[in-house]
Amino acid sequence: MKPLLEIRDVSLSYHTSAGETPALSHLTFDLMPGEFLAVVGPSGCGKSTLLNLICGLLSAEEGTILMNDTVPSPGDPRIGYMLQKDHLLEWRTIYQNVTLGLEIRRELTSAKLEYIEEMLCTYGLDKFRNARPSQLSGGMRQRAALIRTLALKPELLLLDEPFSALDYQTRLNVSDDIGRILKKEGKPAILVTHDISEAISMADRVIILTKRPATVARIVTIDLGLTDRTPLSSRNAPQFKSYFNLIWKELNQYV
Amino acid sequence: MSEHSPAQKQYLLRVKREKNLIHVSRILLFLGFLILWEISARFGWIDSFIFSSPSEIWITFLKMLKDQSLFTHIGITLAETLVSFVFTVLLGIGTAVLLWTCPRLSHVLEPYLVVLNSLPKSALAPLLIVWLGANIRTIIVAGISVAIFGSIINLYTGFREVDPEKQKLIQTLGGSKKDELTKIVLPSSVPLILSVMKVNIGLCLVGVIIGEFIGARQGLGYLIIYGSQTFKLTWVLMSIVILCMIAMGLYAALDLIEKHVRKR
C-alpha cells in the first residue's frame, strides 16, 4: 500500500541574530491511509515544528514532505489542524465558530452545511448552536473545535496536544471522544503529545523522537489485540503497561 | 434562590450604604465649594473682579442664553470636536491597520510616531494657522493633531498583541492576512478601540480649544481668550464650566456606547 504522507530526510533550523538552532534533523517516516500516528518526544524537541512543516506553514530546509505526491501548501485544504487550545472565538456563536473554515474558504455550500448539521447533531452540540463558547464545558468546546476542523473534510488531521489544556478527568473523556469520532469518520491523524499513555491509547504506531535536534529514535507499533478498540478500552488492555515501559525507557535516554 | 440569608442581606446593605456615602460626599464637596466661593466673593475675602462668583456666572449664563450667542459658541466647539474625533478614529484605525499589514513600514515609522506623539501639539497650532488660515478647518486639524499619534500607537500595539495562535488558526484554515485582520484582529480589538475612543474625545476637545485660542472668532476657546483679554473673567469661568460639562457629556456618551457593545 502506498503511504498517504511521506516524510523523507527532513531538516530544519531556526535562525535568530543570536545564532542558529537546529530543530529537526534528517527525520524520516511514513503515514499509511487510515492510520493514527502519535509522536512523542522530550518537551521542546520540535514536535510542533514538525506539524507546522507537514501543513505547509513552514518549509523544510532539507528533505521532502509529500502528501499523495504533492508538497503541502500553506493552509493546505487536504490537512486539518487542531491546535493546543480550541481557540473558539468568543464574539461568535458556536455555529459561527464551526463554520469559520468554510467561511474563509468561501465554501458555504448546502452540502457542506448539511455535513456540519449532521456532526452538530451526532456530537451533541445541536442545542448549543447559538451559545457562546464560554457557556460550554471544556469537552464540548473541544468537540466544537473538532467539528470546525472536520467541516473542511480534510484527508489528514494534525493534533497538536489538543487535550493538554484540559484537566485530567476531562482529558480522558475528551481523548476517548475524539478518538471515536476520528475512527467513525475514518480520518488518518498525527497526534503530537508528551503524554505516553495518551499516545499508546490512541495510536496505531508511536514515533519516538530524540531531544533537539529531533530525529526518529524508534517507531513502536501498538498491537493491543482488541477488536473494537477505543482510547479508554486500550488503557485496560494487558499489554498497555509493557508498551508504556518500553516507550518510557526509550524516552528517558533523551531527557 | 431568591431569598437571601441574613448575613448576605447585611452584606448587601453595607455595600449599598458605602455607595450612598460616596455619592453624597461627592455632591457635598461640590456644593461646599460653590457656597464657599460665593461667600468669599460676597464678603470680599477674594477679589470678585478676578475670581467672579457662582451667582455672577449663572447670571451671565442666562443672559447669553437669552441672546442666543452661547448656543453658537457651544455648537461650534462641539461640532469641531466631533468632526475631529471622527477623523481621528478613522485615520487612527486606518493607519494602525496599515502598519499591522506592513511591519517593515511600522519599523521605519516608529521613531517618527514616538517623536510626534510626545511633541506638545500646542506648539504646532501657530504653524497650522499660518499654513491653513484662521478657519474651522485649521481648528479641526488641531483637534486631530492632538489625538491622532497616540491613538495610532495604542491601536497598533494592541493589534500586535492579539494572540498569535488565533492567527495561526486562520492560517491553518487557509485564510489570508485579510482574514486574520477581519476575523481575529479587529473583532478582538473592539474593547481596545472603544477605550482609545474614550481617550480621544477628550484629547480632540483639548486640540480644538487650542485651535480656537489662536484662530477663531467663535467657540468656547475664543470666548475664553476674548474674556481674559477684556478682563471679563466671568465669561472665562463660565466657558470653563461649560467645557467641563461638554467633556463629561461626551465621555458619558462613549461610555454608554461601550457598555452597549460589551453587552452584545
Contacts between the chains, C-beta under 8 A, distances in Angstrom:
chain1	res1	chain2	res2	distance
A	55	B	172	6.1
A	57	B	168	7.3
A	57	B	171	6.0
A	57	B	172	7.1
A	74	B	171	6.6
A	75	B	171	5.5
A	75	B	172	6.2
A	75	B	173	6.6
A	75	B	174	3.5
A	75	B	175	6.8
A	76	B	174	7.6
A	77	B	174	5.9
A	79	B	172	7.9
A	80	B	172	7.8
A	81	B	172	3.8
A	83	B	165	5.9
A	83	B	168	6.6
A	83	B	169	6.1
A	83	B	172	7.4
A	84	B	165	7.4
A	85	B	165	6.6
A	87	B	163	7.7
A	87	B	165	6.2
A	87	B	166	5.3
A	87	B	169	4.8
A	89	B	166	7.5
A	89	B	183	7.5
A	89	B	184	7.4
A	89	B	187	7.1
A	89	B	188	7.9
A	91	B	187	4.8
A	91	B	188	7.4
A	91	B	190	7.5
A	100	B	173	6.5
A	100	B	183	7.1
A	101	B	173	4.2
A	101	B	174	7.4
A	104	B	170	6.8
A	104	B	173	5.0
A	104	B	174	6.0
A	104	B	175	4.3
A	104	B	179	5.2
A	104	B	183	7.2
A	105	B	173	7.2
A	105	B	174	5.4
A	148	B	173	7.9
A	152	B	173	7.2
A	152	B	174	7.9
